[in-house]
Amino acid sequence: MATGGFGMVDGHLRDKRILVVDDERDLADMVAAILHGAGFACVDVAHSGEEALARADGRTGASERYQLFVLDVMMPRMDGFELLARLRERPAYASAPAVFLTAKDEPFHRVSGLSLGADDYIAKPFLPQELMLRIAAVLRRCYAEESPLLELDACRVNFATAEVLRADGGTAQLTAKEHEILSVLARNAGRIVTIDALCEACWGTSFGYDNSLMAHIRRLREKIEADPSKPVSLVTARGLGYKLVTRP
């Protein structure tokens, strides 16, 4: 079974970090080889649910967070369904895409996986090209290429230069952390992003950074809002988090 040479991965997806979880070592290694051959640069492998959780939590020394999980269903001790449910409990992975890879192709298993929030369900045996194309399609849906320009009510933000171009003719420069926070909000424009999720995305933990986040939000509003005391673009969802309202 050939494993490489497809080269069909969009450029902005190639650095997405993927974790393949399967207790069959040869199969897990083969899936990783297929993804490497397709152009994905960061593919890790775990052989149990416990090892996968350790990797996802950074307890194995890895500092990067994963953007996609490829999970086998039929694993001992902790199956793929339980593993995904436990990943979903973590703010950093509450909405991370997941693909089930399993020999079970009965409707019950398919519905069970999709009801947990899985994005696709691929039955073994599979063609390497099918696997790669379907995983690339999931990533493409979940991580659309970010536009370098963000249109807000009182300004335009150029993410490429981290510059705020205000409607009144003024300009402002985003700090690295302001850029990171605004990027997360922009990728979820129109939806509430919880405080925990923002802290996880920008600091790697949801503990102890609430006040720092509030300070950065306050400074962001001073740069992007016409009246920071009455924000219309970066609004607060009281008790939940923040939402970015963009201009069409």
C-alpha positions in Angstrom: 0.0 0.0 0.0 1.7 3.2 -1.1 1.8 5.9 1.5 3.2 9.1 -0.1 3.3 11.4 -3.0 -0.2 12.8 -3.0 0.9 16.4 -2.3 -2.7 17.7 -2.1 -2.6 19.5 1.2 -3.3 23.3 1.2 -0.3 25.3 2.3 -1.9 26.8 5.4 -2.9 23.3 6.6 0.5 21.6 6.4 1.6 22.8 9.9 -1.6 21.6 11.6 -0.6 19.1 14.3 -2.3 15.8 14.1 -2.5 13.0 16.7 -3.1 9.4 15.4 -4.4 7.1 18.2 -4.5 3.3 17.5 -3.5 0.3 19.6 -2.3 -1.5 16.4 1.2 0.0 16.1 1.7 -1.0 12.5 -1.6 0.6 11.4 -0.9 3.8 13.4 2.5 4.1 11.9 1.1 3.6 8.4 -1.6 6.3 8.9 1.2 8.7 10.1 3.3 7.8 7.1 0.3 8.5 4.8 -0.2 11.9 6.4 3.5 12.7 6.3 3.6 11.7 2.6 0.6 14.0 1.9 2.5 17.0 3.2 1.5 17.2 6.9 4.6 18.2 8.8 3.5 17.4 12.4 2.0 14.0 13.0 2.3 12.2 16.3 1.3 8.7 17.3 -0.2 7.3 20.5 -1.1 3.6 21.1 -3.7 4.0 23.9 -6.3 6.5 25.2 -4.1 7.1 28.2 -1.1 7.9 26.1 -3.2 10.2 23.9 -4.5 12.2 26.9 -0.9 12.5 28.2 0.2 13.9 24.8 -2.8 16.2 24.5 -2.1 17.6 28.0 1.6 18.1 27.3 2.7 15.6 29.9 5.1 13.9 27.4 7.1 17.1 26.9 5.3 18.3 23.7 4.4 22.0 24.0 2.2 22.2 20.8 -1.5 21.6 20.9 -3.2 19.3 18.4 -5.5 20.6 15.7 -6.9 17.2 14.6 -7.4 13.7 16.2 -7.6 10.5 14.2 -9.0 7.9 16.7 -9.5 4.2 16.5 -12.7 3.1 18.1 -11.9 -0.4 19.3 -9.1 0.0 21.8 -8.6 -1.8 25.1 -9.3 0.0 28.5 -10.4 3.3 26.8 -12.1 3.2 23.4 -12.2 6.0 20.9 -15.6 7.2 22.0 -14.5 7.6 25.6 -11.3 9.2 24.6 -13.1 11.8 22.5 -15.5 12.5 25.3 -12.6 13.1 27.7 -10.8 15.3 25.2 -14.0 17.4 24.8 -13.9 18.1 28.6 -10.7 20.1 28.0 -11.3 23.7 26.9 -8.3 23.6 24.5 -10.0 20.6 22.6 -13.7 21.4 23.1 -14.1 22.0 19.4 -11.0 20.4 17.9 -11.9 18.2 14.9 -11.8 14.4 15.2 -12.0 11.6 12.7 -12.8 8.0 13.7 -10.9 5.3 12.0 -12.2 1.8 12.7 -13.2 -1.6 11.3 -16.7 -1.1 12.7 -19.0 0.3 10.0 -22.4 -0.4 11.5 -24.8 2.5 11.7 -24.8 2.4 15.5 -21.1 3.0 15.7 -21.3 5.7 13.1 -24.1 7.6 14.9 -22.4 7.2 18.2 -19.2 8.7 16.9 -20.9 11.6 15.1 -23.1 12.3 18.2 -19.9 13.0 20.2 -18.9 15.7 17.7 -16.7 13.7 15.4 -16.3 15.2 12.0 -15.9 12.1 9.9 -15.9 8.3 10.2 -13.7 6.2 8.0 -14.0 2.4 7.9 -11.1 0.0 7.6 -9.8 -1.1 5.2 -9.3 2.2 3.4 -7.4 3.6 0.5 -4.5 5.9 1.5 -5.7 8.6 -0.9 -9.2 8.4 0.5 -7.9 8.8 4.1 -5.7 11.8 3.1 -8.5 13.5 1.1 -11.1 13.2 3.8 -8.8 14.3 6.6 -7.7 17.3 4.5 -11.4 18.1 3.8 -12.1 18.1 7.6 -9.2 20.4 8.2 -10.2 22.7 5.4 -13.7 23.1 6.8 -12.4 23.7 10.3 -9.5 25.9 9.5 -10.4 28.2 6.6 -7.5 30.3 5.5 -7.5 33.5 7.5 -8.0 36.7 5.5 -5.2 39.2 6.2 -7.8 42.0 6.6 -10.5 42.2 9.2 -13.2 44.7 8.7 -14.7 46.1 12.0 -17.1 49.0 12.7 -14.4 51.6 13.4 -11.3 50.2 11.8 -9.6 47.7 9.5 -7.1 45.3 11.0 -4.2 44.0 8.8 -3.1 40.7 10.4 -0.1 40.5 8.1 1.4 43.7 9.6 -0.5 43.7 13.0 -1.6 47.2 12.2 -5.0 48.8 13.0 -6.2 51.3 10.4 -8.8 53.5 12.0 -11.8 55.1 10.2 -10.7 58.5 11.7 -7.4 58.2 9.9 -5.3 57.1 12.9 -3.3 54.0 13.2 -2.3 51.6 16.0 0.0 48.7 16.3 -1.1 45.4 17.9 1.2 43.7 20.4 2.0 40.0 19.8 -0.5 38.9 22.5 -3.2 41.3 21.2 -2.7 39.9 17.7 -3.1 36.4 19.0 -6.3 37.1 21.0 -7.8 39.0 18.1 -6.9 36.2 15.7 -8.7 33.6 17.9 -11.8 35.9 18.0 -11.7 36.5 14.3 -11.6 32.8 13.5 -14.8 32.5 15.6 -16.4 35.8 14.5 -20.0 36.0 15.5 -19.7 33.3 18.1 -19.0 33.6 21.8 -15.5 32.4 22.8 -15.3 31.6 26.5 -12.7 33.1 28.8 -11.3 29.6 29.4 -11.0 28.9 25.7 -9.3 32.2 25.0 -6.8 31.6 27.9 -6.1 28.1 26.7 -5.5 29.3 23.1 -3.2 32.2 24.1 -1.4 31.0 27.2 -1.9 27.2 27.1 -3.9 27.1 30.3 -7.2 28.4 31.6 -5.9 29.0 35.1 -4.6 32.3 36.4 -4.8 34.4 33.3 -8.3 35.9 33.6 -7.0 39.3 34.7 -4.3 39.4 32.0 -7.0 38.6 29.4 -9.2 41.4 30.7 -6.3 43.9 30.5 -5.5 42.9 26.9 -9.2 43.1 25.9 -9.3 46.6 27.4 -6.2 47.7 25.4 -7.6 46.1 22.2 -10.8 48.0 22.6 -8.8 51.3 22.9 -7.3 50.5 19.5 -10.2 49.0 17.5 -13.3 50.7 19.0 -14.6 54.3 18.3 -15.7 54.4 21.9 -13.9 51.8 24.0 -16.5 52.3 26.9 -19.3 51.3 24.5 -17.8 48.5 22.4 -19.7 47.4 19.3 -17.0 45.1 17.7 -15.4 43.3 20.7 -18.4 42.7 22.9 -18.7 41.0 26.3 -21.0 38.0 26.7 -21.5 38.5 30.4 -20.5 35.5 32.5 -19.3 33.6 29.4 -16.6 35.4 27.4 -16.3 37.6 24.3 -17.6 37.8 20.8 -16.2 39.7 17.8 -18.7 41.4 15.5 -17.3 42.0 12.0 -18.5 44.2 9.2 -19.7 42.4 6.0 
